[in-house]
Amino acid sequence: MPVIVMASPKGGVGKSTCAVLLASEFARMGADVTVLDCDPNKSLTRWASHGVPSGVTLKSDVGRSEIVPTIRSADGDGKIVIVDLEGVASQLVSRAISQADLVIVPMQPTALDAEIGSEALALVREEEEALGRSIRHAVVLTKTSAAVKSRVQKELEEQLSGAGIDVIEPSLVARAAFSELFAYGGDLAAMMNDPDMVTGGKVDKA
């Protein structure tokens, strides 16, 4: 089963949000998912403390020495593995990337995020050289505007495409529902049963 790694040396770009949304959607489709929280901020651990969707298992405090065997164990059990990494370049990050079938680099559509996000892409290339094989990777733009695609976003998408880097569509629009997930737990479907969330329009727009 696939090992999907969320990587970016910049914090706050949406790695944990992408991990939660992916894990929830895979579980909704009937897959067994193991999520590894390797971020010292423990965003996923806080999310899981409020409850996780059926089919999702969270493992936290996975360090450098445990990351490879933990990934291989979960992968060997036939589970989809999603890894949420810390927002720095480290040996833990490199080891996780070396086990990935897909590396997703969340990136906000700003010049600064593009510059810092490129460091994650460079790290993937370094691991490819060390392993002697390609590692599939893609960028997902996060916290984008629902109203109109900005000039910076258009330029960034063109630059990434020109460099041969896949950009996941659609982008992850800035929505209150995504941040609310970490206080609510579970998934968007569960939040739809909360009248306050539905009447506030947070879930429908997600």
N, C-alpha and C positions, 0 to 999 in steps of 0.2 A: 504494500500500500504506500501511497506517496508520503514523503516527508516535506513539509512546507515550512520554510523559515522566514520570519519577518526580521528584516535587518535594516538598520540605519544608525549611523553614529550620532544622530541628532534626536534628542528627546522631544516628545510632544507632537510628533508628526502623524500619529495614528497607528503605530504598530499594534498596540494592544487592542484597539478598536477593530482593526482588520482581523486580528486573531479571533476575537469573540464572534464577529459576524460570520467568518468562514466556518468556525467550529459549529456554531448554531445551525447554519444552513446544511452542512454535511450531516449533522445529527438528525435534522428534520427529514432528510432524505433516507434515513435509516442506517447510516454508517456509524460505526464505533470510532470515536475520536479521542485521542489523548493529547492534551494541551500541556506544554511544558512552560512554566513561568520562570524564566531565567533573568528577569529584570529585578534589580534590587528595590525598585519602587513598588513591586508586587501588585500592580494594577489588576492582573487577572486573578490573583488570590483574593483580593477584596471583592471582585465581581463574583467569584465562586462562593464566597461566604454567604451570599444572599440566595444561593441556589443555582444549580447548573441544569441545562436541558438534559433530558434522558438521552443516554448514549455518549455523554461527554464525561471524561475523567480528567481532573487537573492534578498535575504534580508540580509542586513549588520547591524553591531552594535547590534547584538543579545547578550544580557548580561545574567548574572546568573538568574535574576528574570524572564526574558522573555523566556528563552530557552525551558522550558517544554511546556508552553501554545502555543508557536509558532510552535513547532514540532507537537503537537496534532492538532492544527488548520489546518496545511497543510496536515497532514496525514488524517484527517477527510474529507478533500476536495477531497480525492482520488488521491493525488499526491505522487510521489516518493519523499522522503525527503533525501537530502544529507547534512551532517553537517561537516563543516571544522573547527576543533577546534584549539585553541591556543596550542603552543608547551610547555605546562607546565601541571603539575598535579594540578588541582584546583576543586573547588566545581562546577563550570560551566561544566567542563569536566565530572565529576561524574554524574551530572544531565542529561547531554546529553546521556551518555552511558546507563543510566537507562531506556531510551526511545528507545534504539536501537533494531532493529531486526538483525542487523549485524554490528559488529565493525571491521573495517579494520585497521591494524597496518602496515603502510609503514615502511620499514626497509632497510637500505643500507647493503650490505654484508660485514660488518666490525665487528670486535670484540666489538668496542665501541658502535656501533649502536645496536648490539644484546643485550648488557648489559642494555642500556638505554631503548630499546624497550620492554624489559621484564617487565619494570615498568608499561607500558600500559597494558600488559597482566595481571599483578597482580591486577591492578585497575579494570579490567573486572571481575576477580574472586571475588574481594571484593563486587562489585555491585551484582553479582550473589548471594552471601551469604546474602546480605541485602534484596534482593528482593525475595529470595527463589525460583528462577527459573534460568534456563540457558540462557545465551546470546551468540548467535552464534558469533564467532570471527575467524579471519584468518589474517595471515601475507602476505603481498605482498612485495617481494624484489624489490628495486628500484635502478635506476642508475647502472644497471648491464652492463657488457661488452657484446657487440654483437658478439665478435670474439670467446671467449672461456669462459667457466664457471670456475671461480677461485677456488682454493682449499678451501679458506675461505667460499665461497658461498656454495660449496658442503657440507662442514662440518656443516655449519649453517642450511642448509636444513635437514640434517640428525638429528641434535639435535632437531629441531622443530618437525619433524615427530616423533621422538622417544618420545617426550613429549606429543604427541597427538594433536599437533596444526596444523591446516590446513595451507598449503602454496599455495597461488593462483598461477596458471600457465596460461600463461607464465609470467615471471618477466617483470618489466618495464625497458626496456633497455635505457641507456643514449642516448637521441636523441636531436639534436638542435631544432627540430620541437616542442617538448614539452615546452621548455622554451620560444620559439618564440610565443606560443599561448597567453602568458600574455601581450605581446606587440601588438599582432595582434587582439586578441579577437575572438569570434566565435568558430569554431571547425576546426578539421583537414581537413574536406571536403571543407570548405570555403577557407582554405589556398591553396588548390590544384588549385584554380582559379587564384592564384597570380603567374605570370610567374617567379618572382624572387625566390619564395620559391620552385617551382617545378624544375627549372633549377639548383638550388643549391642542389637539392637532399634531402632537409630536410624533405619533406612530404612523399615521396615514401618510405623512409627507416623507417618511423614511422609506 
